[in-house]
Amino acid sequence: MRPAPRCSTDSLVDRDRDLGGGKMSDYHIGTFTSGYEEFWRRPQNSIDDAIRSYSVVLDTNAILNLYRMNTSARDEYLHVLEKIASRIWIPRKVADEFHRNRLSSVDSHIRALEEKSKSVENAAETLRTALRDFARLRSLGGSVKAYVAPFNESISQITQVVKKEVKDFDLSPGKIISDDPILERLAVVFDGRVGDGVPPEKQKEVRTEAERRCTEKIPPGYKDAGKRGEDGGYGDYFIWWEVLDYAKRTNLPILFVSTDVKEDWIRIQCGLSVGPRPELVQEMHEIANVQYFHLSLAAFLTRAADVLEVQVSQETIDQVNQRSDEQRRLKRDLEKAFARARELDREIESTYGLLKEAEQRRLLADARLDGARSSATSADLQGVEKAAHMAEIEHFEEIWNDAISMESAAREKLHYLEVQRHETMNTFEVLKALAE
């Protein structure tokens, strides 16, 4: 794989806003560019053609996003799915993850809304206090209350809008556990469109391959390697295996619609999303001999409005983009928490080693000390010999005391590290729930 050139920018921007927009005209295709198509963005007409005619595969979060939208945005998105129902295909692994996380997605979204509402309220109160302090500091004429009244009114309007957004969200785990209007429509759209999954006899083989690819950082899925869960962080590869198998069996080109914009799915260069990883495009071609393309959910819905001639409002796109931004932040925090947990694991393992060493030194000092004391009391020692035995006893007592101190420090550090790890894993689980 050719190494990507270094870029002057240090930040990644607009990773999933739009994977279209660039253009490589037919005019330029020739011996210098042929075979390198995956290194530039697909032209808009090519993306439109994929939306219009490719098999559309949805990842888990692209479907679960329905549970984080308001009613109108949700209805528009479902209408798009209904429009392309005959071309949709859902990997079994995606279906498994969807049903496992459907309720928690709603719960985490409600918690996120409430958290943001609380943050807005706290910020509003801080602003009110600052305005009152400013009015007093400047010794403004007239009543301070009258001065801040217009600001208070504006701030109150903002907080009321935010509270209303939280209150008006129409879903809850309790409501959808037995009466889920989204699931009812998806059951119709996805009927007969779900894969069988990795066959039982191939599970071990596919998992071994997933482990190898993660170790060698071969996309997709290596960014999730080692994460907690029943699939050990290999879920993305299981999905990819199913997509490859489906494409090979049907000989249909694939448009993968996802909210995942990590580098193990998307080629990111200079902070820009170029398109799907070239390795994925090449592997799809080698195994199934079909085209493969990857679009963010926001980019898909944006172009679907024109291509499929359906209503998709800017508000719907904004909600998807906002969730994508949120997910990126949560995933960064999740990765930091996971890295910290791994670091603590290493420190705990090292400290256990120190504790074991201290215990061994104490036991050895105990044995030597007992021997020295026994010799000193059983023999009739005088002069130099007695002084030598006493010095030996003092020496082993010093070793014993050092070992006790070392053991105590190791136990104290171990307790601290285990508390830290417990708190880190609690944070990890909360972030994971919010990211789902």
Buried (B, 14 or more C-beta within 10 A) or exposed (E): EEEEEEEEEEEBEEBBBBBBEBEBEEEEEEEEEEEEBBBBBBBBEBBBBBBBBBBBBBBBBBBBBBBBBBEEBBBBBBBBBBBBBEBBBBBBBBBBBBEEBBBBBBBBBBEBBEEBBEEBBEEBEEBBEEBBEEBEEEEEEEEBEEBBEEBBEEBEEBBEEBBEEBEEBEBEBEEBEEEBBBBEBBEEBBEEBBBEBBEEEEEEEBBEBBBEBBEEEBBBBBBBBEBEEEBBBBBBBBBBBBBBBBBBEEEBBBBBBBBBBBBBBBBBBEBBBBBBBBBBBBBBBEEBEBBBBBBBBBBBBBBBBEBBEBEBEEEBBEBBBEBBEBBBEBBEBBBBBBEBBEBBEEBBEEBEEBBEBBBEBBEBBBEBBEEBBEBBEEEEBEEEEEEEBEEBBEBBBEBBEBBBEBBEBBBEBBEEBEEBBEEBBEBBEBBBBBBB
